[in-house]
């Protein structure tokens, strides 16, 4: 079993988190998340941040509130709802100590791999997809205000 050492180029926001400070306005004295009505970090039986945030976005922005995955067609409906969001969460840093990104576009070069990058085409793609508006809608639904002023291209790594 080997280690993944990947490079990631993403368009969106770095939220921090995990065992690091959250990079959001109103973070606590020790970098903890501000109070959110949809997530409780101290609830050991509750969802992790990403799971809770995805549920919030699906309910608020895609009208998807189903919870019974055993109903026929559940996963197809969930996949369609996620596509309507136009954003997703990614983690970076490491598998043991993840930090979180809210992104509209992501490219990963896996260990040993090379990906050609056409920045003009990538920028046209995020512009055409209205990525900035989708990211802003997601942040509004989550009640988060990143310290990062605007969405941008971010180069990060993942080791895990």
Secondary structure as GFF3:
##gff-version 3
##sequence-region A 1 160
A	DSSP	beta_strand	5	16	.	.	.	ID=ss1
A	DSSP	alpha_helix	49	62	.	.	.	ID=ss2
A	DSSP	alpha_helix	74	85	.	.	.	ID=ss3
A	DSSP	beta_strand	88	94	.	.	.	ID=ss4
A	DSSP	beta_strand	98	109	.	.	.	ID=ss5
A	DSSP	alpha_helix	119	128	.	.	.	ID=ss6
A	DSSP	alpha_helix	131	142	.	.	.	ID=ss7
A	DSSP	beta_strand	152	159	.	.	.	ID=ss8
###
